[in-house]
Amino acid sequence: MSKKLVAFFSASGTTKKVAEMIAEEAKADLLEIEPKVPYTKADLNWMDKKSRSSVEMNDKKYRPEIVKKEIDTDSYDEILLGFPIWWYVAPTIINTFLEAHDFSGKKIVLFATSGGSGFGNTVKELQPSAPDAVITEGRLLNRGTKQEIREWVKSL
Ligand SMILES: Cc1cc2nc3c(=O)[nH]c(=O)nc-3n(C[C@H](O)[C@H](O)[C@H](O)COP(=O)(O)O)c2cc1C
C-alpha cells in the first residue's frame, strides 16, 4: 500500500474528527493545516457579510496565512486533503497550503464536511494552486461514521 498523508483544515472540529478517523483507518500520517490567526466564532459567522470568513471568501485571491510546517512531500504517494465547505467550495486557506509546498506529480484526493453542499467548483478553484498535481474529488463525509470512512478508505 502506498504511503499517505492526511492533511486537513478544520475551523470548528468536525473535519478534524473525520480526518483523525481516516488517518487511523489508512495508517496514514496526519497534518493539521493551522491558520496563523485562529478563526473565532464571530469570524465564522456566514450571516455577517463583514465577518472574517465572509470577507476572505469574497476575495478568492486572498490567502489566509498558515503556520509554517515542513512536509517531506517526496515520502508520500498520495495526499488526502480535507476541509469544511465554505460558500460551496474549499476555504482559500487550502489554496495557501497547496501553494506553500511542492505537490508536483502527487495525487491529491479531497474530502470534506458540510451542512449539505457538495464540492461545487472546488477542484477548479484549487487546481491552479498545485498545477502539476492530480487533484480529484473524493467524498463528502458528513455522516462521519466509522463504516462510511472505512468504505471510502478501502476504495482509494
Ligand atoms: C463561513 C462558513 C461557510 C459555510 N458555507 C457552507 C456552504 O456553502 N454549504 C454547506 O453545506 N455548509 C457550509 N458551512 C458549514 C460547514 O461546512 C460545516 O459546518 C462543516 O462541517 C464545518 O467543519 P469544521 O468543524 O471542520 O470547520 C459553512 C460554514 C462556515 C463557517
The ligand as a Tripos MOL2 file, in Angstrom:
@<TRIPOS>MOLECULE
LIG
   31    33     1     0     0
SMALL
NO_CHARGES

@<TRIPOS>ATOM
      1 C1        -18.0200   30.5260    6.6950 C.3       1 LIG1
      2 C2        -18.7690   29.2480    6.5260 C.ar      1 LIG1
      3 C3        -19.3800   28.9660    5.3150 C.ar      1 LIG1
      4 C4        -20.0770   27.7670    5.1390 C.ar      1 LIG1
      5 N1        -20.6340   27.5000    3.9150 N.ar      1 LIG1
      6 C5        -21.3160   26.3270    3.7400 C.ar      1 LIG1
      7 C6        -21.8910   26.0050    2.4760 C.ar      1 LIG1
      8 O1        -21.7780   26.7480    1.4720 O.2       1 LIG1
      9 N2        -22.5820   24.8410    2.3650 N.ar      1 LIG1
     10 C7        -22.7280   23.9640    3.4150 C.ar      1 LIG1
     11 O2        -23.3510   22.9250    3.2580 O.2       1 LIG1
     12 N3        -22.1580   24.2400    4.6300 N.ar      1 LIG1
     13 C8        -21.4530   25.3870    4.8120 C.ar      1 LIG1
     14 N4        -20.8800   25.6590    6.0330 N.ar      1 LIG1
     15 C9        -20.9730   24.6450    7.1080 C.3       1 LIG1
     16 C10       -19.6790   23.8390    7.2520 C.3       1 LIG1
     17 O3        -19.2340   23.3360    6.0010 O.3       1 LIG1
     18 C11       -19.8600   22.6270    8.1960 C.3       1 LIG1
     19 O4        -20.4010   23.0510    9.4110 O.3       1 LIG1
     20 C12       -18.5280   21.8890    8.4030 C.3       1 LIG1
     21 O5        -18.8060   20.5610    8.8280 O.3       1 LIG1
     22 C13       -17.6410   22.5780    9.4440 C.3       1 LIG1
     23 O6        -16.4300   21.8500    9.5400 O.3       1 LIG1
     24 P1        -15.3190   22.1750   10.6440 P.3       1 LIG1
     25 O7        -15.9480   21.9590   12.0080 O.co2     1 LIG1
     26 O8        -14.2380   21.1800   10.3890 O.co2     1 LIG1
     27 O9        -14.8550   23.5880   10.4570 O.co2     1 LIG1
     28 C14       -20.1780   26.8370    6.2240 C.ar      1 LIG1
     29 C15       -19.5610   27.1410    7.4340 C.ar      1 LIG1
     30 C16       -18.8560   28.3240    7.6060 C.ar      1 LIG1
     31 C17       -18.2020   28.6170    8.9210 C.3       1 LIG1
@<TRIPOS>BOND
     1     1     2 1
     2     2     3 ar
     3     2    30 ar
     4     3     4 ar
     5     4     5 ar
     6     4    28 ar
     7     5     6 ar
     8     6     7 ar
     9     6    13 1
    10     7     8 2
    11     7     9 ar
    12     9    10 ar
    13    10    11 2
    14    10    12 ar
    15    12    13 ar
    16    13    14 ar
    17    14    15 1
    18    14    28 ar
    19    15    16 1
    20    16    17 1
    21    16    18 1
    22    18    19 1
    23    18    20 1
    24    20    21 1
    25    20    22 1
    26    22    23 1
    27    23    24 1
    28    24    25 2
    29    24    26 1
    30    24    27 1
    31    28    29 ar
    32    29    30 ar
    33    30    31 1
@<TRIPOS>SUBSTRUCTURE
     1 LIG1         1 GROUP 0 **** ****
